Amino acid sequence: MATDYDAPRKTDDDSESIEALKERVPDKLSGSVDSEDADNPSGFELPGADLSDLELDVVVLPPQEDEFTCIECFLVKHRTQIDHESAIGAVCRECAA
């Protein structure tokens, strides 16, 4: 038996109105902002904010024996990523492609 996929699919479950559905679902597009933002508890930072009083502790490791710095993209990569080496340094596979 052939099925007409263009025919409207009305069942007894479709009797609920759109207004009733809107009442059940919270309005995600409303303009309200949640004051309890767990991702950013300190509030919103504007671009260009003065961060000169902050100190960052970063540990910089020198390149390891099994790593090289690509002379094209300047990324530190594993030696297995070398495509070719020249007199001035090595080029990674991504930059050689």
C-alpha positions as CSV (number, residue, x, y, z in Angstrom):
1,M,0.0,0.0,0.0
2,A,1.3,3.4,-1.0
3,T,1.8,6.1,1.6
4,D,1.0,9.7,0.8
5,Y,3.7,11.7,2.6
6,D,2.2,15.0,1.6
7,A,-1.1,14.3,3.4
8,P,-1.5,16.2,6.8
9,R,-0.8,14.0,9.8
10,K,-3.5,14.8,12.3
11,T,-3.9,12.6,15.3
12,D,-5.7,12.9,18.6
13,D,-2.4,14.0,20.2
14,D,-2.3,17.2,18.0
15,S,-5.3,18.7,19.8
16,E,-3.1,20.8,22.2
17,S,-3.0,24.5,21.1
18,I,0.1,26.5,20.4
19,E,-0.7,28.8,23.3
20,A,-0.6,25.8,25.7
21,L,2.7,24.7,24.3
22,K,4.2,28.2,24.7
23,E,3.2,28.2,28.4
24,R,5.0,24.9,29.1
25,V,8.3,26.0,27.4
26,P,10.2,28.8,29.0
27,D,10.9,31.7,26.7
28,K,14.6,31.4,25.8
29,L,14.6,34.5,23.5
30,S,13.4,36.9,26.1
31,G,15.7,39.8,26.8
32,S,16.3,38.9,30.4
33,V,19.9,38.0,31.5
34,D,20.4,35.4,34.2
35,S,22.2,37.1,37.1
36,E,23.5,33.7,38.4
37,D,25.8,33.1,35.4
38,A,28.0,30.1,36.5
39,D,30.3,30.4,33.5
40,N,31.2,34.0,34.3
41,P,30.6,34.8,38.0
42,S,32.5,38.1,37.9
43,G,30.2,39.6,35.3
44,F,30.7,40.5,31.7
45,E,34.2,41.7,30.6
46,L,34.1,44.3,27.9
47,P,36.7,44.1,25.1
48,G,39.6,46.4,25.7
49,A,39.3,46.3,29.5
50,D,42.4,47.3,31.5
51,L,44.1,44.1,32.5
52,S,47.5,45.6,33.3
53,D,47.2,44.8,37.0
54,L,46.9,41.1,36.4
55,E,49.9,38.8,36.7
56,L,49.9,35.5,34.8
57,D,52.1,32.6,36.0
58,V,53.1,30.7,32.8
59,V,55.7,27.9,32.7
60,V,57.5,28.0,29.3
61,L,59.4,24.8,28.5
62,P,62.2,24.8,25.9
63,P,61.7,22.5,22.8
64,Q,62.2,18.9,23.7
65,E,64.6,16.6,21.8
66,D,61.7,15.0,19.9
67,E,60.2,18.4,18.9
68,F,61.0,21.0,16.3
69,T,59.8,24.5,15.4
70,C,58.4,24.9,11.9
71,I,59.9,27.8,10.1
72,E,56.7,28.5,8.2
73,C,54.0,28.5,11.0
74,F,56.3,28.8,14.0
75,L,54.5,26.0,15.9
76,V,56.4,23.5,18.0
77,K,55.6,20.0,16.7
78,H,56.7,16.4,17.1
79,R,59.6,15.2,14.9
80,T,57.2,12.8,13.1
81,Q,55.5,15.9,11.5
82,I,58.7,17.0,9.6
83,D,58.1,17.2,5.9
84,H,61.6,18.4,4.9
85,E,64.5,20.2,6.4
86,S,66.5,23.1,4.8
87,A,69.6,25.0,5.8
88,I,67.5,27.4,7.9
89,G,65.2,24.9,9.6
90,A,62.4,22.3,9.3
91,V,59.0,22.6,7.7
92,C,56.0,20.7,9.0
93,R,53.7,18.6,6.8
94,E,50.8,21.0,7.0
95,C,52.8,23.9,5.7
96,A,54.4,21.8,3.0
97,A,51.0,20.8,1.6
